[in-house]
Amino acid sequence: MESSRGESPLGIAQRKIYEENSKALLSAHVAQQKHYILLTSNSLAHESMEMSH
């Protein structure tokens, strides 16, 4: 059985796995970036408080 694009069931399954893995990697990267931003923000706030005392 083929899809309307002429893709075999194996090709469809492989594409789906690739897309799901790509989403997982992107989500992990976004979470890592948010964590880095939070750490940087906290560090800057801490330095600012130290300088004001």
N, C-alpha and C positions, 0 to 999 in steps of 0.2 A: 504494500500500500504506500502511496506517495502523497505528499501534501500538494496543494495547488501550485506550489513553487517548484514541484518536481523533486522534492527532497525526500529521501528514504526515511523510514522510522528511526534507523540508527543515527542518521544525520540530525534528525529533529531532537533525539535524546541527547546527543553530544552538544548541540547548540544550547539546549536548555541547561545542561550541567555547567557549561561555560558561562552562561549568563548568570546563573545562581552564584557561582564562585566569584565572578566579577563583582556582583553586588556585595557579597560578604567581604571581599578585600576592600572595596570602597568604603563600606561601613566602618571597618576596622581603622582605615586611614583617617576618616573623619573623626572618629572617637579619639584617636591619638592626637590629632591636631587640636581638638577642643581641650584635651588634657594639657597640652603644651601651652596653649593660650592662658588657661587658668593658672598654671604654675608661674608663667611670666608675669601675669597680673598680680598674683599674690606676692611675688618677689619684689616687684616695683612698689607695691603698697607698703611692704615691710621696710624697704629702703627709705621710702618717703617719711615714714614714722620715725625711723632712726635719725634722720637728718633734722627733723623738727624738734628733737629733744636735746 
